[in-house]
């Protein structure tokens, strides 16, 4: 397929992933100059012509989140000012998808706010992956292509594990639909853990609904942040007689005490994708990273060529 007029740029959060996407597509990564004024304000200058081009700006909302969001907004605005024909914000990890409802008095539904800001900044469409809550898709007033890493993660477990003894586990009822898609793809049964959240970083688990005794279990999540839910789930499953415990998640955020928790946790292996970059200090022997660059490259190629993105998952 011809890729005339297609250009891909990257913010500081996703340079490595964007480079891999470009390699897959056989194009060069576009050049941005991201710097600061003396008063600490961000400055973004596009280093090449984007007039009448189909441009994609890749930036995950990773730590420091606010900085990376502002960097993306300024870049989108610069693209619009430079007369790009169509601007797509590629956000592999949309962290504010967790802020999807008003669950406390006098707070912002920030997932919706960021969606509005992206359109205001100049995004004509958004490409993202495995939002924490499906309803966040509806926060956007521009078209959204919502990819999933479930096929990528499922194929890893198909290749490296004996599925005849495996059970997929949801850490709470809210994740049952996601885990159901994962277990269905692998043709394995699923179980659910009764969870009660005490605070943002602390959870308590009750009974396991389903048979895990003597089984190899895989806890499947959209993301692993502080690791509190994952570790307490693993302990609950071990107490219920699980033979081995593995974990799979799209977004390996691994913030705060996550690495220390995982290092000592009764978990045999953890598999995440590269929607979030994993620095050297977080690369435990039990953590593996899968690339979703082929999936993003295929989606971008289809969007650019006016083809169905949903067909990638049929």
C-alpha positions, 0 to 999 in steps of 0.5 A, a space after each residue: 500500500 502506498 504511504 504517500 503523505 503519511 508522517 508519524 511523530 513521537 513525544 518523549 513518552 513513546 519515542 521507542 514505540 513510535 520508532 518501531 511502528 515506523 520501522 514496520 511501516 518502512 517510513 522515517 520517524 518525523 522530527 520534533 524539537 521539544 525544548 523549554 523556554 527560560 521560564 520553564 514553558 514547553 516549546 515544540 517545533 516541527 522540524 519538517 513540512 506537514 502541510 496537507 499531510 496525514 500525521 500521527 503523534 504517538 504519546 502515552 500518558 506516562 510519568 510525568 503524566 501532566 508533562 506528557 499530556 501538555 507536550 502532546 497538546 502543544 504538538 497537536 496545536 503546532 500540527 494544526 497551525 502548520 496546516 496538517 490535513 488530518 491529525 491523529 493522536 495515538 495514545 497507547 496508554 490513556 491513563 485518565 481512562 480511570 477517571 471515568 465517573 464521579 465516585 466522590 463529591 466535587 471531583 472532575 470526570 477527568 477522562 472526559 476533560 482530557 478528551 475535550 482538550 485533545 479535540 480543542 488542541 487539534 486532534 481529528 481522531 484518536 487511536 488508543 489501546 485497552 481503555 480501563 473502562 469501555 465507556 470512556 470511548 464515548 467521551 470523545 467527540 472525534 472518531 476513536 479507534 480502540 485497539 486491544 492487546 488481548 490477541 497478542 497476550 493470548 498468543 503468548 500464553 498459548 505458546 508458553 503454557 499448557 492451556 489444558 490446566 489453565 484458568 483465567 482470573 478476574 480480580 473483581 466483577 468489573 474486570 469479568 467482561 475483559 477476562 471473559 474475552 481473554 479466556 474465550 480466545 484461549 478456550 479456557 475457563 475463568 474464575 472471579 475474585 471477590 474484591 473490596 477496595 479499601 483505598 486507592 492503593 489498598 484492596 482486600 480479597 475474599 472468596 474465589 468464585 470458580 475452581 482453581 485448586 491444582 490449576 495454573 492460573 493467569 490473572 488478566 488485567 488492563 493495567 498493573 499500577 502499584 501492584 496491590 491488587 495483583 499481589 493480593 489476588 495472587 496470595 488469595 489464589 495460592 491460598 485457594 490451592 492454585 499450582 502456579 500464578 501468572 499475570 498478563 496486562 496490557 499496560 505495565 505502569 508499575 509505579 510506586 511500590 510495584 517492583 518491590 511488591 512483584 519481586 517478593 510476590 508469589 507470582 511466577 511470571 508477569 507479561 505486559 506490552 510496551 504501551 508503557 516503556 519499561 526502564 532498566 530498574 523495573 526489568 525483573 527476571 519474571 517480567 516479560 514485555 511484548 511489542 504492540 508496534 505491529 498492531 499499531 502499525 497495521 491500524 495506522 496503515 488501515 486508517 491512512 488507506 481508508 480501510 476497516 480497523 475492526 477487521 484486524 480483530 475478526 
